[in-house]
């Protein structure tokens, strides 16, 4: 089996399972594209019609805390 390229390893390392979906967090996606998180989110909001309905969702406070504690 071939090893993953550095960018693919970065992506694979940043995928989390939340609400039975595999997701990338906004700041990881922004880093992948070399952008600021706020810029990425602004562009998505401005072009929301280009994205599927399930493209993004907001974590609840509990989900965020669970994720943060699991990353430590």
Residue frames as a rotation matrix with the C-alpha (Angstrom) as fourth column:
UNK 1
0.579 0.815 0.000 0.00
0.815 -0.579 0.000 0.00
0.000 0.000 -1.000 0.00
UNK 2
-0.185 -0.642 0.744 1.35
0.589 -0.679 -0.439 3.44
0.787 0.357 0.504 -0.92
UNK 3
-0.467 -0.008 -0.884 1.88
0.813 -0.398 -0.426 6.02
-0.348 -0.917 0.192 1.77
UNK 4
0.621 0.779 0.083 -0.25
0.770 -0.587 -0.251 9.14
-0.147 0.220 -0.964 1.73
UNK 5
-0.138 -0.586 0.799 1.10
0.600 -0.691 -0.403 12.40
0.788 0.423 0.447 0.36
UNK 6
-0.890 -0.306 -0.339 1.67
0.448 -0.442 -0.777 15.14
0.088 -0.843 0.530 2.99
UNK 7
-0.720 0.676 0.157 -1.54
-0.651 -0.736 0.186 17.02
0.242 0.032 0.970 2.11
UNK 8
0.078 0.762 -0.643 -3.56
-0.290 0.635 0.716 13.80
0.954 0.130 0.270 2.25
UNK 9
-0.386 -0.283 -0.878 -2.02
0.712 0.514 -0.479 12.94
0.586 -0.810 0.003 5.62
UNK 10
-0.996 0.047 0.076 -2.96
-0.081 -0.842 -0.533 16.41
0.039 -0.537 0.843 6.89
UNK 11
-0.317 0.945 -0.083 -6.55
-0.778 -0.209 0.592 15.90
0.542 0.252 0.802 5.74
UNK 12
0.056 0.333 -0.941 -6.85
0.131 0.932 0.338 12.36
0.990 -0.142 0.008 7.09
UNK 13
-0.686 -0.442 -0.578 -5.55
0.621 0.057 -0.782 13.59
0.379 -0.895 0.235 10.45
UNK 14
-0.964 0.266 0.004 -8.19
-0.246 -0.887 -0.390 16.34
-0.100 -0.377 0.921 10.63
UNK 15
-0.344 0.884 -0.317 -11.33
-0.354 0.190 0.916 14.32
0.870 0.427 0.247 9.92
UNK 16
-0.910 0.155 0.384 -13.63
-0.355 0.184 -0.916 13.88
-0.213 -0.971 -0.113 12.90
UNK 17
-0.588 0.786 -0.189 -16.84
0.461 0.518 0.720 11.93
0.664 0.337 -0.668 13.25
UNK 18
-0.917 0.376 -0.130 -19.59
-0.127 -0.586 -0.800 14.20
-0.378 -0.718 0.585 14.58
UNK 19
-0.028 0.996 -0.084 -23.33
-0.663 -0.081 -0.744 13.44
-0.748 0.035 0.663 14.41
UNK 20
0.287 0.078 0.955 -22.54
0.320 0.932 -0.172 10.30
-0.903 0.355 0.242 12.39
UNK 21
0.980 -0.052 0.190 -20.84
0.164 -0.315 -0.935 12.41
0.108 0.948 -0.300 9.70
UNK 22
0.076 -0.995 -0.057 -17.19
0.965 0.059 0.256 12.76
-0.252 -0.075 0.965 8.79
UNK 23
0.937 0.317 0.149 -16.30
0.339 -0.928 -0.152 16.45
0.090 0.193 -0.977 9.04
UNK 24
-0.291 -0.946 0.145 -13.43
0.837 -0.325 -0.441 18.88
0.464 -0.008 0.886 8.73
UNK 25
0.270 0.347 -0.898 -13.47
0.791 -0.611 0.002 21.82
-0.548 -0.712 -0.439 11.12
UNK 26
0.954 0.230 0.193 -13.52
0.300 -0.755 -0.583 25.31
0.012 0.614 -0.789 9.66
UNK 27
0.645 -0.753 -0.133 -10.06
-0.618 -0.615 0.490 26.25
-0.450 -0.234 -0.862 10.90
UNK 28
-0.116 -0.659 0.743 -8.54
0.105 0.736 0.669 23.05
-0.988 0.156 -0.016 9.48
UNK 29
0.427 0.357 0.831 -10.21
0.847 0.165 -0.506 23.63
-0.318 0.919 -0.232 6.12
UNK 30
0.991 -0.097 -0.097 -9.01
-0.117 -0.968 -0.220 27.24
-0.072 0.230 -0.971 6.10
UNK 31
0.257 -0.958 0.129 -5.45
-0.505 -0.019 0.863 26.10
-0.824 -0.287 -0.489 6.88
UNK 32
0.052 -0.173 0.983 -5.62
0.590 0.800 0.110 23.59
-0.806 0.574 0.144 4.03
UNK 33
0.563 0.259 0.785 -6.40
0.813 -0.343 -0.471 26.43
0.147 0.903 -0.403 1.64
UNK 34
-0.517 -0.853 -0.072 -4.01
0.848 -0.498 -0.181 28.90
0.118 -0.155 0.981 3.27
UNK 35
-0.189 0.560 0.807 -6.83
0.115 -0.803 0.584 31.25
0.975 0.203 0.088 4.28
UNK 36
-0.896 0.047 0.442 -8.06
-0.433 -0.318 -0.844 32.84
0.101 -0.947 0.306 7.48
UNK 37
-0.754 0.656 -0.036 -11.01
0.632 0.708 -0.314 31.05
-0.180 -0.259 -0.949 9.07
UNK 38
-0.156 0.724 -0.672 -13.09
0.168 -0.651 -0.740 34.23
-0.973 -0.228 -0.021 9.03
UNK 39
-0.482 -0.080 -0.872 -12.40
-0.769 -0.437 0.466 34.70
-0.419 0.896 0.149 5.30
UNK 40
-0.977 0.123 -0.176 -13.44
0.023 0.877 0.480 31.13
0.214 0.465 -0.859 4.52
UNK 41
-0.510 0.830 -0.226 -16.67
0.720 0.268 -0.640 31.46
-0.471 -0.489 -0.734 6.51
UNK 42
-0.193 0.399 -0.896 -17.48
-0.256 -0.902 -0.346 34.84
-0.947 0.163 0.277 4.90
UNK 43
-0.716 -0.138 -0.685 -17.02
-0.693 0.020 0.720 33.40
-0.086 0.990 -0.110 1.40
UNK 44
-0.889 0.453 -0.068 -19.24
0.446 0.890 0.094 30.42
0.103 0.054 -0.993 2.20
UNK 45
-0.265 0.827 -0.495 -21.98
0.514 -0.313 -0.799 32.73
-0.816 -0.466 -0.342 3.52
UNK 46
-0.260 0.117 -0.958 -21.73
-0.565 -0.823 0.053 34.94
-0.783 0.555 0.280 0.43
UNK 47
-0.476 -0.006 -0.880 -21.95
-0.832 0.326 0.448 31.92
0.284 0.945 -0.161 -1.89
UNK 48
-0.500 0.265 0.825 -24.17
-0.557 0.630 -0.541 29.61
-0.663 -0.730 -0.167 0.15
UNK 49
0.575 0.792 -0.202 -26.22
-0.652 0.295 -0.698 28.60
-0.493 0.534 0.687 -2.92
UNK 50
0.180 -0.611 -0.771 -23.12
-0.834 0.320 -0.449 26.84
0.521 0.724 -0.452 -4.29
UNK 51
-0.823 -0.537 0.186 -22.98
-0.533 0.616 -0.580 24.42
0.197 -0.576 -0.793 -1.37
UNK 52
-0.322 0.725 -0.608 -25.23
0.248 0.685 0.685 21.48
0.914 0.070 -0.400 -0.51
UNK 53
0.513 0.666 0.542 -27.59
-0.350 -0.414 0.840 21.90
0.784 -0.621 0.021 2.45
UNK 54
0.978 -0.117 -0.171 -25.48
0.207 0.539 0.816 19.60
-0.004 -0.834 0.552 4.61
UNK 55
0.374 -0.894 0.248 -22.16
0.264 -0.153 -0.952 21.30
0.889 0.422 0.179 3.79
UNK 56
-0.721 -0.657 0.221 -21.85
0.007 -0.326 -0.945 22.87
0.693 -0.680 0.240 7.23
UNK 57
0.543 0.814 -0.206 -23.39
0.354 0.001 0.935 22.96
0.762 -0.581 -0.288 10.66
UNK 58
-0.023 -0.504 0.864 -22.55
-0.655 -0.645 -0.394 24.59
0.755 -0.575 -0.315 13.95
UNK 59
-0.475 -0.230 -0.849 -21.37
0.393 0.808 -0.438 22.52
0.787 -0.542 -0.294 16.89
UNK 60
0.763 0.640 0.088 -23.28
0.130 -0.287 0.949 22.71
0.633 -0.713 -0.302 20.12
UNK 61
0.351 -0.633 0.690 -21.32
-0.871 -0.490 -0.007 23.83
0.343 -0.599 -0.724 23.18
UNK 62
0.567 -0.074 0.821 -21.27
-0.482 0.778 0.403 20.24
-0.669 -0.623 0.405 24.44
UNK 63
0.910 -0.235 0.342 -20.01
0.411 0.628 -0.661 18.89
-0.059 0.742 0.668 21.09
UNK 64
0.587 -0.712 0.384 -17.29
-0.265 -0.618 -0.740 21.54
0.765 0.333 -0.552 21.03
UNK 65
0.320 -0.444 0.837 -16.16
-0.945 -0.081 0.318 20.70
-0.073 -0.892 -0.446 24.58
UNK 66
0.743 -0.013 0.669 -16.13
-0.076 0.992 0.104 16.97
-0.665 -0.128 0.736 23.81
UNK 67
0.856 -0.435 0.280 -14.08
0.378 0.157 -0.912 17.56
0.354 0.886 0.299 20.69
UNK 68
0.463 -0.692 0.554 -11.68
-0.591 -0.707 -0.389 19.90
0.661 -0.148 -0.736 22.46
UNK 69
0.381 -0.303 0.873 -11.10
-0.824 0.317 0.470 17.43
-0.419 -0.899 -0.129 25.30
UNK 70
0.834 -0.050 0.549 -10.55
0.197 0.957 -0.212 14.54
-0.515 0.285 0.808 22.87
UNK 71
0.793 -0.567 0.224 -7.86
0.094 -0.249 -0.964 16.50
0.602 0.785 -0.145 20.99
UNK 72
0.544 -0.590 0.596 -5.76
-0.826 -0.503 0.255 17.03
0.150 -0.631 -0.761 24.15
